[in-house]
Structures are given as C-alpha cells and as structure tokens.
Amino acid sequence: MDLCGRAMIEWVLGEIREIASEVIIVTTRKNLKGMSKFQSGARVLEDEIPALGPLGGVYTGLKHARCKISLVAPSDTPFISGDFMKFLVRSLGKHQAVVPRWPNGYLEALHVALKTDSALQAVMEAIESKSLSVRSIFEHLSDVEFVDIESLRRYDPQLLTFFNVNTREDLKKARGICERLVCDEGNG
C-alpha cells in the first residue's frame, strides 16, 4: 500500500532500522514474495503459525530473534516514532516487557519492548492455554511495566505512533497526515 510515494511498511522500517541492530519482518506465505524487496537490512520470515494471527507473528519473530531485547511494531502504523520506541527500550531495564496503556486500560500490545527469551516462553504458554490474544502474553510474564500513553506525548505529541491503517478511510486519513508531515518538515 502506497503512502506519499513509499510503501507503508517502509515508513515503519525507516524508524525501526535506526534503533534496532536486527530487523525481522514476519508475514504470511501469500505476502512472502512481495516482502522480499524490503530485505535490505531485514530478515523476512514466513509466519510459522498463521492461524493465530498477530500472536503467531510475534511467536515467529521472537523464536528467530538473535538479540536479548525485541521490539514489536505493526507494519500498518506508518507514523511510528523512533523516539517513542527508543523510550520503550530504555524503560525495559530489568522488566520483561514495557507496554503502553491507555487511560481506559487498553494495552497497545503491538508497540512493545520485550526481553526476547521470557517473552517467547510467555507466548508459548499463551498458545498452550489457548489464550490467543497478543495481550495474553503479559499475563504470562511476572514483571511488566505499563506506561501511561499520555506520558508518551513528549516523544510523539499527536500519538500518531498508534494510528493504524486498516480501511480505505484510514488510508485516506493517513495520506492527509503524511502530506501535512512532509509540508511541516519542508517548512521546519
């Protein structure tokens, strides 16, 4: 999906590549060939448990990760903030996970920093217990740091990190945001 002249995943990769020593893209078998063009600086893997949706993708990424710390970021959030993701990593410390949480308690489970080994174990436990929501991972970890979303505005004032594109209407909004951001950068 094109957004201001770039594939949407390129927006995400541009931020993640700046902060991660290893980048893994997990995708379906159907999309595997199309993702190969993004392999520069990334490993593209087929989701090993596609029937589990995002949880299967997280499992596959963690299973193949070589680093002690993993970042999870969805490919449909083109305005993800690298500064925000760096903050998650810095906040991890001795915690097993750092998870943004909205005032209503909703967890942004696909924008997290994780200790790879303990998170992989938690994913396997979630799968075994048939808890197939990505949020269920955190129920299987003993030390999770929940970060108030509002405190993250210093890294992403409009919280665009969490804007995801799932519909044509979302794409239309994303194109408007993209054009404003490009104009702001040109005037800044």
Secondary structure, DSSP 4 states (H G I P E B T S, - for coil): -EETTEEHHHHHHHHHHHH-S--EEEE-HHHHHHHGGG-TTSEEEE-S-GGGTHHHHHHHHHHH--SSEEEE--TT-TT--HHHHHHHHHHHTT-SEEEEE-TTS-B-TTSEEEEHHHHHHHHHHHHHTT--SGGGGGGG-S-EEEEEGGGGGGT-TT-GGG----SHHHHHHHHHHHHHHHHHHHH-
